[in-house]
Amino acid sequence: MIVGLVDGRFNAIEGGFVVTGDAERLFGWIDVRVDAASVDTKVEARDDDLRSERLFGVGSFPLLMFSGIDCALVGNPCGRSPASSRFGASHLLSRSR
């Protein structure tokens, strides 16, 4: 298997979030739902592979979901490395992470 960085997007995303205005606490809550079949890397064969049962399995698991509360910065947002955040749970293949 070859693993590499690929640019792409999901064309069908919905959800919502609340911004707190607090520099240390970015969001009060966030809820995002993504149609997994809407993956788009501009290469049809790769997109079909991503949708397959080998990877996203969109026939069985059509939604990618993320929800969380109380998002806070971890690290230096002004540094060279991007800041990360910590909160919430992702749901992929019917398993919470």
C-alpha positions, 0 to 999 in steps of 0.5 A, a space after each residue: 500500500 502506498 500512502 501519501 498526501 492528497 488534496 480533496 474535499 467533501 462536497 456535502 457538509 452540514 452542521 453548526 457551531 457556536 463561537 465563544 469569543 474567548 481566545 482560549 476556548 474557540 467553540 462552545 459546541 460543534 456538530 458536523 455531518 458529512 456525506 461520505 459519498 461526496 468525497 472529491 479529489 478530482 480523480 474519479 478512480 481514487 474517489 471510487 476507491 475511497 468510497 469502496 468497502 475497503 475504505 469509507 464503505 459508503 454503502 454501509 456507512 454513508 455519514 461521517 460525523 463529528 460532535 463536541 463541546 468546549 473546544 480549546 487550543 492546544 499549542 501555540 496558534 502563532 507558531 510555525 506549527 498549526 495549533 490543534 484543538 481538543 474536544 468531542 468525538 468522531 463517528 466513523 464506521 459506527 464507532 465513536 473515537 
